[in-house]
Structures are given as C-alpha cells and as structure tokens.
Amino acid sequence: STQSTWGTQSQVEEARLHSGLLAIQHEQAEAEAKVAGTSEADKVKAFLSGLEAEVPDLEDRIKVWEVLRKREALATVAGGAANLFFTPSDVDLSIETRTGPPLSAPQNAAKRS
C-alpha cells in the first residue's frame, strides 16, 4: 500500500513538472512570436516611410511592399520542392471566348519525301 501511494505521488509530481515545463515552453514561444512580429512590423514601417519621398501615396507603397513579398515567396518556393497555388485574382486571370473559326495547328512547311 505504501509503495502504491509512493508511486501515485511520484506520478502526480511528474505530471506537475511536465505541466510546468509545457507552460514555460508556451511562454517562450509567445515571447519569440512577439519579437518576430515586432521585428516584421518595424521592417514594414521603415520600408513604407523610406519610400515616401519617391512614392507619396500610401496605398501605392503598400502595393510595392506586397509585390516584393510575393517575389520573396516565389524565390523561396523556387528554391525548394514546395508547390505554390494562385487564385485567379492573384494573377489577374481572364478567360476569353472566341466566336470565329477554330485555330488550326501550324502546318509543317517542310514535307518529308
């Protein structure tokens, strides 16, 4: 009976220590995310204010930032084995319907004898 009580107490202590470790890891992850977010916000702010003289309109500066971020994403995808998917609005896709005769395949000018 004493051994089972001791075993239960050690399990409770182990669970308490594990919970404490998880709480510390969670706090650390939150702190790292906050630092990363603040750093990214500072980068955006510096970019937008640094471009103000050349591009006075804030909306235009934001568009420039978005284009550069998309370029970075494409470079990252191109360097790895990832897949990238675009929506039609991402690529300004439009579909054209033709009403004339169908286009034929180009004819081979050089015929073999």
N, C-alpha and C positions, 0 to 999 in steps of 0.2 A: 504494500500500500504506500509506503514511504517512497519507494522507487517510482511508482506511477505519479505521485504528487510531484516529485522532483522532475520527472520527465515533462509533465504538463507545464510546470513553472518555467522550465527551460524553453519549451515551445512558445510560451507566451512572451518570454523575454526576447527570443529570436524574432518573433513577429513584430514586436515593438521596435526593435533595432532596424528591421527591414523597412518598416513604415517610416521611421526617421530618415533612413537613407534615401528612400523614394522622395520624401519631402524636400530634402537638401538638393537632390538631382533636379527636381521640378523648379525650385527656386533658381538654381544655376542656369537652367535652360531659359527661364523667363528673363533673367538678367542678360544673358547672351543675346537673346532676341531683341531686347530693348536697346542694347548697344548697337546691334546691327541696324535696327530700324532708325535710330538717331543718326547713325553714320550715313545711311542712304538718304535720309531727309536733308542732311547738311550738304550732301553731294548735289542733290536736285536744286536746292536753294542757291548754292554757289553757281551752278550752271546757268540757271534762269537769270540770276542777277548779272552774271558776267556777260551774257548775250544781249542784255537790254539795250545797249547803245546801237548794236547792229540790227536787232530785231525788236523794235519798240513794243509791238503788240504781244501781250502775254499769251494769248491763245496760239499765236504763231510759234512762240518759243517753246510752248508745251508740245506742239506738233513736232518740232525739231527734236526735242528730247525723246518723244515716242519713237520716231524713226531711228534714232541712234540705238535705243534699247532693242528694237526689233532686229537691227543689224547685229547687235551683240548676241542675241538669241540665235540668229541664223548661223553665226560663226561658231557658236557652241555646238549646235546640232550638227553642223557640217564636220566638226572635228571628232564626232563620236558615232555611235551606232543607233542613235535615237531617231524617232520619227517626229515630224512636225506637220501639223494639220492646220490649214487656214480655212476660215469661213469665207463665203463669197464677199462679205463686207470688208474682210481683211485685204482682199486683193482687188477690190472694185470690179468684180466679175459681172459680165453681162452676157446674155445669150441672144444671138441674132438669128432671126428666122428668115430664110431666103425663099423667094417666091418664083424665081426663074428656073430654067432647066438645071438638072444636077450637074455639078462639076465632074468632068471625067478625069481619070488618071492620066498623067502626062504620057504621051506616046514616045516610044523608044525610037529615036531618029535613026540610029544605026541598026539595020536589019542584018541578021546573020544569013549567010548563004549556005 
